[in-house]
Amino acid sequence: MGLSITMKLDELLESQEYCYLKDFINVTKHRSLVPARYTVTFGAEALHGLQISRFSYDGRYYETKWSDDFINKNVISVQQKIIEAGILVNEYLGLK
């Protein structure tokens, strides 16, 4: 069971979504704000909304991302991984 918990936590900490979230927070907190601007696109698929500019942190590079994708995909994915790890910890400790 301990190995399962370690593997689940490694999966969380190594996930692309977690790294993006962690690096985004570090860049905005310690260096400067990552620019975000309201954007409209026209074409086959017209899109509009807040767009987070590309940035880099600690040798990792991230492309421009729509804020809806950040919130509805990245954050939810990280939350799910944390919940899964928490369930394993609770089972390990007998706290079902």
PyMOL commands that set and color helices and strands:
alter all, ss='L'
color gray80, all
select helices_A, chain A and resi 2-14+16-31+67-93
alter helices_A, ss='H'
color red, helices_A
select strands_A, chain A and resi 36-41+47-52+55-57+60-62+65-66
alter strands_A, ss='S'
color yellow, strands_A
deselect
rebuild
show_as cartoon
